[in-house]
Amino acid sequence: MSFSLVRCVIWRVWVRAGDLRPS
């Protein structure tokens, strides 16, 4: 399994969630 790939996906989801949430 490519941990790097999983980390990239999680990073994108995290950034997207942060963008959806008004700071």
Backbone torsions as a table, in degrees:
resi	resn	phi	psi	omega
1	MET	NA	140.3	179.4
2	SER	-92.6	101.6	-179.7
3	PHE	-61.9	-33.0	-178.8
4	SER	-61.0	-41.9	-179.2
5	LEU	-64.8	-44.8	180.0
6	VAL	-60.6	-42.2	-178.9
7	ARG	-63.7	-38.5	179.9
8	CYS	-63.1	-43.3	-179.8
9	VAL	-63.5	-46.2	-179.6
10	ILE	-61.2	-39.8	-179.3
11	TRP	-61.7	-44.0	-179.6
12	ARG	-63.1	-44.2	-179.5
13	VAL	-62.5	-41.4	-178.7
14	TRP	-64.1	-46.1	-179.8
15	VAL	-63.2	-41.8	-179.7
16	ARG	-63.7	-43.1	179.6
17	ALA	-62.2	-40.7	-179.1
18	GLY	-67.5	-33.9	-179.5
19	ASP	-71.5	-37.5	-179.7
20	LEU	-68.4	-32.9	-179.2
21	ARG	-85.5	121.3	179.5
22	PRO	-65.1	121.1	-178.6
23	SER	-77.8	NA	NA
